Amino acid sequence: MYVYADNAATTAVSKTALDAMLPYFTEEYGNASSLHTPGQRAAEALLKARETVAKAINADAREIYFTGGGSEADNQAILTGAVLGARKGKKHIISTAFEHHAVLHTLEKLEKEGYEVTLLPVHENGVVTPEDVAAAIREDTALVTIMMVNNEIGTVQPIAEIGAVCREKGVLFHTDAVQAVGHLPVDVKALNVDMLSMAGHKFHGPKGVGALYARKGVAVANVIEGGQQERGKRGGTENIPAIVGMAAALEEAVGKLDQDMAYVTGLREKLIEGLSKIPHSRLNGDREKRNPGTVNFCFEGIEGEGLLLWLDAKGVAASSGSACTSGSLDPSHVLLALGLPHEIAHGSLRLSVDAWNTEEEIDHILAAVPEVVDYLRDMSPVWDELERGVTPHLI
């Protein structure tokens, strides 16, 4: 048995999404900007997809801008907030220390351009409080950007409450909801957000397509110049097959959301219960305030890279954090933000399951992980020193 437990990195394209996409590769291949009949059929498909995505998050179709993925949507939202703020003499942006690098790297770029960025510290449970945000807002704050669900540890942030603070203070609020859309209820009005990012491949749509919700009245800044596509806010011929596939996948996910949330939460709880039995292990992030499918553990005395390679050999596909930083040997910035020491953060494991996973697959994971952890500890000089009391256990 081989178990795919890295759904936070990407998901398989569903049959529903694939079937929706196929005609737009070979039969309905027109350019949506063309005035002829094939082009207008493509334009109709684009409009329908926009309406479908908007309905899924309780938005208006005119508030949806299709992008090349979640990272682009994050970039566009943050640059929008920066540009609009600068026009009013406001160049202060608030975020958190454990955002996705699509956010953090964009903020670093803006700092070099004269913006001031405040990264709020994260509490040990992986949750940011509205009070922290309120205390950080200044007269010159242009934007607050805080993710809805952390991509590594799965903690869910109090977005509606943070959004209410931002509304009261008159500050634009963006949330990276890439790990939330299609897995949790998302209502942009109830969440009090001005902008929200999503990515199709996180909910069984295709890769390379995402969307930015921008509330009516928010003048979206251009990231890609070119033609008049996306109402002049993103140049380039629209990827109609991917957009149609993303919309179909999202409609399907939202249609069975309650059922899937209950089922996946059960799988998650079984994982947590089983992995917690491994000595000197630690669940990262709040026990309750987390999305249905993400489990992140640290195991003392081992390295995450070896853990992943041996799990792969045992038939389990997992990760140690974000797939976007898998080439880095540094410990997770998310775990360091929680206050974990480097030697513990290095031994992390992220398992992310969804409705496509089975109880039998969870059993397979729970058999493989303790076996691999024991094997790696047996050959680890660090673990030997911990067991002999040369150095104290930290977990």
Beta strands, then each sheet from edge to edge (+ up, - down):
strand 1: 3-4
strand 2: 64-67
strand 3: 92-96
strand 4: 116-120
strand 5: 141-145
strand 6: 172-176
strand 7: 195-199
strand 8: 210-214
strand 9: 281-283
strand 10: 294-299
strand 11: 316-317
strand 12: 348-352
sheet 1: 1+ 11+
sheet 2: 2+ 8- 7+ 6+ 5+ 3+ 4+
sheet 3: 9+ 10- 12+
end
